[in-house]
Amino acid sequence: MPTPLRQLLALTAVLWMGVAQSQIGVPVLSTEPIELSFRDFFQTPVGPTGLAISDTLRQADGQTVRLVGYMVQQEIAPTGRFFLTPRPVQMSENADGDADDLPPATVVVYLDDEQKDWKVPHVRGLLSVSGKLSVARREALGGRVSWVHLQLAPEATRGMNSFELAAYLHNLQHRH
């Protein structure tokens, strides 16, 4: 059974695609999100100067994309955002500080501005997220630099308030 966040993220994809009703003589353009894979982020093979952003990722900049990955489990639930990676990762911010195990292909997924104060509980397993992609250097208050960002639509987390969602997800994770 999918979790509410997965259901809400799937709903976001449907809402982003819209329900277009065709009118006679007016073509309907597809607003299907671009399927993007983490393996499309960097040029391969890696050259002598290190990782280089791929043309595929640059072309997706500013577009609505869909990514499938794992939410990074953090000791302290992030507020208004979370990390999405191609493999499961658990961060120990208190023990490791800046020395974490985030892979280079990490996406910072942001909730809507109205939800920027919401704590984001960890969700296990693969997630499918859709939103507007941004490829640009951003430095967070703590000094972490990120290059790939995904802005979720406001509807992505609607339906439950943050406390209801956190409690529900917590209960799901502790079922045997």
Contacts in CASP RR format, 6 or more apart in sequence:
PFRMAT RR
TARGET T0000
AUTHOR 0000-0000-0000
METHOD contacts of the structure
MODEL  1
MPTPLRQLLALTAVLWMGVAQSQIGVPVLSTEPIELSFRDFFQTPVGPTG
LAISDTLRQADGQTVRLVGYMVQQEIAPTGRFFLTPRPVQMSENADGDAD
DLPPATVVVYLDDEQKDWKVPHVRGLLSVSGKLSVARREALGGRVSWVHL
QLAPEATRGMNSFELAAYLHNLQHRH
2 10 0 8 1.000
3 123 0 8 1.000
3 168 0 8 1.000
3 169 0 8 1.000
3 172 0 8 1.000
4 160 0 8 1.000
4 165 0 8 1.000
4 168 0 8 1.000
4 169 0 8 1.000
5 123 0 8 1.000
5 127 0 8 1.000
5 157 0 8 1.000
5 165 0 8 1.000
5 169 0 8 1.000
6 123 0 8 1.000
6 127 0 8 1.000
6 128 0 8 1.000
8 155 0 8 1.000
8 156 0 8 1.000
8 157 0 8 1.000
8 158 0 8 1.000
8 159 0 8 1.000
9 127 0 8 1.000
9 128 0 8 1.000
9 129 0 8 1.000
9 130 0 8 1.000
9 152 0 8 1.000
9 156 0 8 1.000
10 128 0 8 1.000
11 155 0 8 1.000
11 156 0 8 1.000
12 129 0 8 1.000
12 130 0 8 1.000
12 131 0 8 1.000
12 152 0 8 1.000
12 153 0 8 1.000
12 155 0 8 1.000
12 156 0 8 1.000
13 33 0 8 1.000
13 66 0 8 1.000
13 128 0 8 1.000
13 130 0 8 1.000
15 153 0 8 1.000
15 155 0 8 1.000
16 31 0 8 1.000
16 33 0 8 1.000
16 64 0 8 1.000
16 130 0 8 1.000
16 131 0 8 1.000
16 153 0 8 1.000
17 31 0 8 1.000
17 32 0 8 1.000
17 33 0 8 1.000
18 31 0 8 1.000
20 28 0 8 1.000
20 31 0 8 1.000
22 28 0 8 1.000
31 64 0 8 1.000
33 63 0 8 1.000
33 64 0 8 1.000
33 65 0 8 1.000
33 66 0 8 1.000
33 130 0 8 1.000
33 131 0 8 1.000
34 60 0 8 1.000
34 63 0 8 1.000
34 64 0 8 1.000
34 65 0 8 1.000
34 66 0 8 1.000
35 65 0 8 1.000
35 66 0 8 1.000
36 56 0 8 1.000
36 57 0 8 1.000
36 60 0 8 1.000
36 65 0 8 1.000
36 66 0 8 1.000
36 67 0 8 1.000
36 133 0 8 1.000
37 67 0 8 1.000
37 68 0 8 1.000
38 67 0 8 1.000
38 69 0 8 1.000
38 85 0 8 1.000
38 86 0 8 1.000
38 103 0 8 1.000
38 105 0 8 1.000
39 86 0 8 1.000
39 105 0 8 1.000
40 54 0 8 1.000
40 56 0 8 1.000
40 57 0 8 1.000
41 53 0 8 1.000
41 54 0 8 1.000
41 56 0 8 1.000
41 57 0 8 1.000
41 104 0 8 1.000
41 105 0 8 1.000
41 148 0 8 1.000
42 51 0 8 1.000
42 52 0 8 1.000
42 53 0 8 1.000
42 54 0 8 1.000
42 57 0 8 1.000
42 104 0 8 1.000
42 105 0 8 1.000
43 51 0 8 1.000
43 52 0 8 1.000
43 53 0 8 1.000
43 54 0 8 1.000
43 55 0 8 1.000
46 52 0 8 1.000
51 104 0 8 1.000
53 135 0 8 1.000
53 147 0 8 1.000
57 135 0 8 1.000
57 148 0 8 1.000
58 135 0 8 1.000
60 133 0 8 1.000
60 135 0 8 1.000
61 133 0 8 1.000
61 134 0 8 1.000
61 135 0 8 1.000
61 136 0 8 1.000
62 132 0 8 1.000
62 133 0 8 1.000
62 134 0 8 1.000
62 135 0 8 1.000
63 132 0 8 1.000
63 133 0 8 1.000
64 130 0 8 1.000
64 131 0 8 1.000
64 132 0 8 1.000
64 133 0 8 1.000
65 130 0 8 1.000
65 131 0 8 1.000
65 132 0 8 1.000
65 133 0 8 1.000
65 150 0 8 1.000
66 128 0 8 1.000
66 129 0 8 1.000
66 130 0 8 1.000
66 131 0 8 1.000
67 84 0 8 1.000
67 107 0 8 1.000
67 128 0 8 1.000
67 129 0 8 1.000
67 130 0 8 1.000
67 150 0 8 1.000
68 126 0 8 1.000
68 127 0 8 1.000
68 128 0 8 1.000
68 129 0 8 1.000
69 84 0 8 1.000
69 85 0 8 1.000
69 86 0 8 1.000
69 126 0 8 1.000
69 127 0 8 1.000
69 128 0 8 1.000
69 129 0 8 1.000
70 84 0 8 1.000
70 85 0 8 1.000
70 86 0 8 1.000
70 87 0 8 1.000
70 88 0 8 1.000
70 89 0 8 1.000
70 125 0 8 1.000
70 126 0 8 1.000
70 127 0 8 1.000
71 82 0 8 1.000
71 83 0 8 1.000
71 84 0 8 1.000
71 122 0 8 1.000
71 123 0 8 1.000
71 124 0 8 1.000
71 125 0 8 1.000
71 127 0 8 1.000
72 82 0 8 1.000
72 83 0 8 1.000
72 84 0 8 1.000
72 85 0 8 1.000
72 89 0 8 1.000
72 90 0 8 1.000
72 91 0 8 1.000
72 102 0 8 1.000
72 106 0 8 1.000
72 122 0 8 1.000
73 88 0 8 1.000
73 89 0 8 1.000
73 90 0 8 1.000
73 91 0 8 1.000
73 122 0 8 1.000
74 82 0 8 1.000
74 83 0 8 1.000
74 90 0 8 1.000
74 91 0 8 1.000
74 93 0 8 1.000
74 122 0 8 1.000
75 91 0 8 1.000
75 92 0 8 1.000
75 93 0 8 1.000
75 94 0 8 1.000
76 93 0 8 1.000
76 94 0 8 1.000
77 119 0 8 1.000
77 120 0 8 1.000
77 121 0 8 1.000
77 122 0 8 1.000
77 166 0 8 1.000
78 119 0 8 1.000
78 120 0 8 1.000
79 116 0 8 1.000
79 117 0 8 1.000
79 118 0 8 1.000
79 119 0 8 1.000
79 120 0 8 1.000
80 110 0 8 1.000
80 111 0 8 1.000
80 115 0 8 1.000
80 116 0 8 1.000
80 117 0 8 1.000
80 118 0 8 1.000
80 119 0 8 1.000
80 120 0 8 1.000
81 108 0 8 1.000
81 109 0 8 1.000
81 110 0 8 1.000
81 111 0 8 1.000
81 120 0 8 1.000
82 108 0 8 1.000
82 109 0 8 1.000
82 120 0 8 1.000
83 89 0 8 1.000
83 91 0 8 1.000
83 102 0 8 1.000
83 106 0 8 1.000
83 107 0 8 1.000
83 108 0 8 1.000
83 109 0 8 1.000
84 106 0 8 1.000
84 107 0 8 1.000
84 108 0 8 1.000
84 109 0 8 1.000
84 127 0 8 1.000
84 129 0 8 1.000
84 150 0 8 1.000
85 102 0 8 1.000
85 103 0 8 1.000
85 105 0 8 1.000
85 106 0 8 1.000
85 107 0 8 1.000
86 103 0 8 1.000
86 105 0 8 1.000
87 103 0 8 1.000
88 125 0 8 1.000
89 100 0 8 1.000
89 101 0 8 1.000
89 102 0 8 1.000
89 103 0 8 1.000
90 101 0 8 1.000
91 100 0 8 1.000
91 101 0 8 1.000
91 102 0 8 1.000
92 100 0 8 1.000
93 100 0 8 1.000
98 144 0 8 1.000
105 148 0 8 1.000
106 146 0 8 1.000
106 148 0 8 1.000
107 148 0 8 1.000
107 149 0 8 1.000
107 150 0 8 1.000
108 138 0 8 1.000
108 146 0 8 1.000
108 148 0 8 1.000
108 149 0 8 1.000
108 150 0 8 1.000
109 129 0 8 1.000
109 149 0 8 1.000
109 150 0 8 1.000
109 152 0 8 1.000
110 116 0 8 1.000
110 149 0 8 1.000
110 150 0 8 1.000
110 151 0 8 1.000
110 152 0 8 1.000
111 118 0 8 1.000
111 120 0 8 1.000
111 152 0 8 1.000
111 156 0 8 1.000
111 157 0 8 1.000
112 151 0 8 1.000
112 152 0 8 1.000
112 153 0 8 1.000
112 154 0 8 1.000
112 156 0 8 1.000
112 157 0 8 1.000
114 154 0 8 1.000
115 154 0 8 1.000
115 157 0 8 1.000
115 162 0 8 1.000
118 157 0 8 1.000
118 162 0 8 1.000
119 162 0 8 1.000
119 166 0 8 1.000
121 165 0 8 1.000
121 166 0 8 1.000
121 169 0 8 1.000
121 170 0 8 1.000
122 169 0 8 1.000
122 173 0 8 1.000
123 169 0 8 1.000
124 173 0 8 1.000
129 150 0 8 1.000
129 152 0 8 1.000
129 156 0 8 1.000
130 152 0 8 1.000
130 153 0 8 1.000
130 156 0 8 1.000
131 150 0 8 1.000
131 151 0 8 1.000
131 152 0 8 1.000
131 153 0 8 1.000
131 156 0 8 1.000
132 150 0 8 1.000
132 151 0 8 1.000
133 148 0 8 1.000
133 149 0 8 1.000
133 150 0 8 1.000
134 148 0 8 1.000
134 149 0 8 1.000
134 150 0 8 1.000
134 151 0 8 1.000
135 147 0 8 1.000
135 148 0 8 1.000
135 149 0 8 1.000
136 147 0 8 1.000
136 149 0 8 1.000
137 145 0 8 1.000
137 146 0 8 1.000
137 147 0 8 1.000
138 145 0 8 1.000
138 146 0 8 1.000
138 147 0 8 1.000
138 149 0 8 1.000
139 145 0 8 1.000
140 146 0 8 1.000
157 165 0 8 1.000
160 168 0 8 1.000
END
